[in-house]
Amino acid sequence: MRQPTKSPVQSEQVTCDHERMNEAATPRLTIIGGGPSGLMAAEVACAAGVRVDLYDAMGSVGRKFLLAGKGGLNLTHGEPFAQFVGRYAERRGAVESWLQEFDGDALRAWARGLGVETFVGSSGRVFPSDLKAAPLLRRWVRRLHASGVTFHMHHRWLGWADGGALRFAVPDGERSVTTDAVVLALGGASWPQLGSDGAWVAPLTDAGIDIAPLQPANCGFELAWSEHLRTRFAGAPLKPVVAHWVDRHGIAQHRQGECVLSEYGIEGSLVYAIGAELREQIATRGEAMLYFDLAPGYTQTALAERLSAPRGKHSLGDWLRRRAGLDPAKCALVFELTGKPTLADPVALAAQIKSLPLRLRAPRPVAEAISTAGGVRLEALDETLMARKRPGVFIAGEMLDWEAPTGGYLLTACFASGMRAGRGAARWLRR
Ligand SMILES: Cc1cc2nc3c(=O)[nH]c(=O)nc-3n(C[C@H](O)[C@H](O)[C@H](O)COP(=O)(O)OP(=O)(O)OC[C@H]3O[C@@H](n4cnc5c(N)ncnc54)[C@H](O)[C@@H]3O)c2cc1C
């Protein structure tokens, strides 16, 4: 990683109390959305001397961040910068420029500034040492309050009124708010019960802002399982497996990892990592083919030899366990997808175990996904993340059209884009 070890937020903290500011002369920034990107925008804008009001539809901020904490809160990743930015694929260029201001090391330093130490796990993923999101969020919100950020909960943004005011649905009706600039940090469309439902697409489209359709990312995929597999093996892990596929450019690819059999198909980190490719293939061809090597420890020839030995009284399932090292879930998958003639032929069976075809029919709905692909196209924004067609409107976080696999890349880009938008808005207000 590069070297920004002092948190850039921490260093600006002192100037941030607008009790001391001249209220009338201080420009007002409205931030809508209290997830990691909106809170970061609030922090840097406040530090830059702007009066910040933060609105959120829910009764409290950071609900999805708290949910991420249930999985240990993978804040970022410890891999080298060049590798890290490669995770954003086609959007690498833009995200890299945000991360040059706030990368994984800076994020760790920022967390330390809140009294939260982090560690790099064996996979390179970075977590808070207590693996929890709540203490970090609590301290952060407390610091924002102390800095002068004003929070307004139960305000669901509806769009703009004719005169340009922001319209909010509030518990007793509707309220409009005028502001000098706004940062929209409304999240994607996954887990809408936590506040982000993608309803912002309509008002932003009406405002002429170009939006790529919202799609599920880091999600499971559907396959037609038999009743037997669904009821007996849903939830069973498959590990390790090597997935093989041919990408959109006709190039053979493979990746080793772990996934989980689910009632509807498959899910888990291996599938999430290649999900963008699978989703695109399904969109263009109506299906995507994955080939699982369930016995990566053996070559196909070695496996054929092992399975060809006299089986004696052993059942085929028992034989696959002993001779191919397959656990019950892998065996069930082989039986599910293999015809009788192949099961009876050790050489053909070895080939099948090394390349078990899975026909994926659809990604799961975005509401169930970990994150959302699509969103406000980066071409619709300038480098400060201000909408070209709507001066004074800045956009950050998962609302933007980028995607990345799990591994801490999502949160890191949300924090970094929140910082870019918050700083951009503050500069624009003081221009
Ligand atoms: C189960 C799960 C686990 C995850 N784990 C990780 C992980 O370990 N590491 C990682 O990097 N990422 C993880 N993520 C992804 C990460 O949490 C998100 O990418 C991140 O929270 C997005 O930040 P955001 O600020 O853009 O949006 P959000 O966190 O979604 O925040 C948006 C805010 O806007 C508010 N809002 C939405 N619409 C309106 C409206 N109309 N009016 C007012 N307010 C509104 C919402 O209430 C919400 O508070 C996980 C996601 C899920 C679902």
The ligand as an ORCA input file, in Angstrom:
! r2SCAN-3c Opt
* xyz 0 1
  C     -25.041     -8.495      4.802
  C     -24.014     -7.484      4.324
  C     -22.716     -7.575      4.763
  C     -21.747     -6.676      4.290
  N     -20.455     -6.791      4.733
  C     -19.505     -5.982      4.232
  C     -18.155     -6.096      4.650
  O     -17.826     -6.859      5.570
  N     -17.223     -5.302      4.055
  C     -17.554     -4.404      3.068
  O     -16.664     -3.737      2.529
  N     -18.837     -4.220      2.705
  C     -19.809     -4.997      3.257
  N     -21.117     -4.822      2.876
  C     -21.446     -3.726      1.942
  C     -21.448     -2.350      2.657
  O     -22.155     -2.453      3.867
  C     -22.098     -1.315      1.741
  O     -21.394     -1.288      0.516
  C     -22.060      0.084      2.368
  O     -22.776      0.114      3.584
  C     -22.647      1.121      1.428
  O     -22.486      2.368      2.014
  P     -23.338      3.634      1.561
  O     -23.016      4.710      2.520
  O     -23.114      3.885      0.122
  O     -24.859      3.175      1.700
  P     -25.660      2.562      2.933
  O     -24.757      1.996      3.952
  O     -26.675      1.677      2.334
  O     -26.339      3.839      3.586
  C     -27.312      4.573      2.888
  C     -28.143      5.357      3.885
  O     -29.072      6.133      3.140
  C     -30.335      6.062      3.761
  N     -31.346      6.292      2.729
  C     -31.604      5.554      1.639
  N     -32.595      6.098      0.902
  C     -32.963      7.221      1.557
  C     -33.909      8.252      1.299
  N     -34.707      8.239      0.218
  N     -34.004      9.282      2.166
  C     -33.204      9.350      3.261
  N     -32.286      8.399      3.555
  C     -32.175      7.348      2.718
  C     -30.399      4.688      4.361
  O     -31.323      4.629      5.426
  C     -28.968      4.473      4.803
  O     -28.759      4.892      6.145
  C     -22.114     -5.671      3.372
  C     -23.445     -5.557      2.961
  C     -24.400     -6.446      3.442
  C     -25.828     -6.305      2.975
*
